[in-house]
Amino acid sequence: MKPLTGLASVIRSKNAGPFELTIDIIFKSRDIYERVKREESLNAALIARLYRLPAEDVTVTYFDPACAFKATMKRRLPSGHPGEKDIYGAQQHAPLLDLSLPWSDAHAAAP
């Protein structure tokens, strides 16, 4: 296992409109990105579990030109709604900071 923070150079969240949140993970190298993509280490089911959402409320995309993974999910409360605590969605990446992905040094593309 390797911490996601050791594999990615950027882990961030932000609004994708008032009703959705997006998470971006940009990997440190093309090799790392390709390996995570090939092994599907990051997927909608994992993001749904981390954020306690139904899997159908999460859409994921691997974006090859930027060596990036993007997940978009429905917000529990719209941005700016009373009781909503992060109007910009900028602090919602926190569950990813403790995430470790399956990673054996026996495989290629070690960071």
N, C-alpha and C positions, 0 to 999 in steps of 0.2 A: 504494500500500500504506500502511496505517496500523497502528501497533502496537496490539495488543489492549489494552495497558495505557493507551492514550490514549482508548479507546472505552468501557472498563468502569470502574465505580467500585469493584467488588468482584470479585476472582478468588480463589477459595478451594477447598480440598479437605477432605474429612472422611470418616470411616467411614460406610458405609451397612450396618451389621452387620459381623460378623467376616469375611465373604467378599467383600464388595464395597466399592468406593470411589466417592464421588460428587464431582463438580466442579460448582461453581456460578459462573456469570459473570453479574453484574448490570450492566446497561448504564447509562451516564450520562443517557440521555434516551430517551423513547419513540421518537423519530425514528431514533436510532441502532439501537435494538433492532429496530424494524420493518424497517429496511433489511437488517440482518444476517439476520434471519429470512427475508425475501423472497428474498434472494440465496443463502440456505443456505450462507453463508460458514463456519459452524460445523456440522459434521455428524459422524455416526458414523465415517465413513471417515477423516476428518482426525484425530479423537481416537485412533482405533485406530493410525494411523500414528505419531502423537506418542508414544504409550505402548507401541508395539511389541506390539500385541495383535491377534488376529483381529477383524475388524469385527463378527462375530456376538457377541462378548463385550462390546459397547458398545451402550448404549441412550441415546438423546438425546431431550430434551423442551424445547420452547420454552414458557415459562410467562408468558403475557401479563400477568396482574395485577401481576407484579413486574418486568416487562421483563427477564426472566432466561432464561438457557440452562442446562440441567442435563444432565450426562452421567454415567451410572452404568456402572461396568465391574467385571469380576471382578478381584479381587486375585490376584497371583501366589502369595502365601503368605497364609494367614489372619492376621488381627490377633493378635499375641501369639505367633505361631509362632517357634520358634528360627530365627534368621537373618533374620527380618523386622525392618526397621530403623525403621519409623514406625508404631508401634502405634495411633495415633489417626488416621492418614491425613492429618494436617494440613500436611504439607510436599510433597504430591504434585502441587500445582498448578504447580510450577516450570517444566515444559516450556511452559506457556502464556505465561509472562512474556516470552519472546523471540518469540512468534508475531505475525506481521503479517497482516492480512486485506486482500484486494483492496479498494481504496477510491479512487475517482476523485472529485476535487472537482467534476467536471462534473455529478455526480448530486446530488440533494437530500439533506438530512439530514447535512450535515457537522457534526462536533462543535464 
